[in-house]
Amino acid sequence: MSNPVVKRVLISVTDKTGVVDFARALSEEFGATIISTGGTARAIAEAGVAVTPIEEVTGFPEMMDGRVKTLHPKVHGGLLARRDSEEHMAQAAELGIEMIDMVVVNLYAFEKTVEGGADFATCIENIDIGGPSMLRSSAKNFESVAVVTDPASYDAILEEMRANGGATTRETRQKLALRVFQTTGAYDTAIAEWMEQQI
């Protein structure tokens, strides 16, 4: 399978370090469509970078205090569809699901919330659901999707795209996928250990 050119990017980050410049480069240098959520979308838009709010993709508003915004087939179908499967691509076309080629996500700061002495209810609200779901969907489909969790990697990814006609390499996507499963594994462990202490 050839390396996919990055045409659509979904960005939803807690740590917004460098994200505006990254979004600007993806949009202006590579012509990628930027999709984003909540505060991330506002930060990108306020910087003058074109951004599509997630609700325009899903057809649903962000709801329930932000608990539900990216848990939708038009997000996860666009991440999980196998590009080499005629059946997957036909189903996507029939259902109006467009492919997403890169996901830029870092998670709610659960551990920092706990360390800061937050009460039980606040800790619960800082358990990220949509973020890990998008990360796992993207990492599972690393053959087609680049998944970025660390702002420190933005520059290297842009350099690789410049060297490859707007695409990422399979080696990089696979390494990024490994990093995702390490990250979500540690995240779930931290939540489980905290919950055990509460019980």
Order of alpha helices (4+ residues) and beta strands (2+ residues): beta-alpha-beta-alpha-beta-alpha-alpha-alpha-beta-alpha-alpha-alpha-beta-alpha-alpha
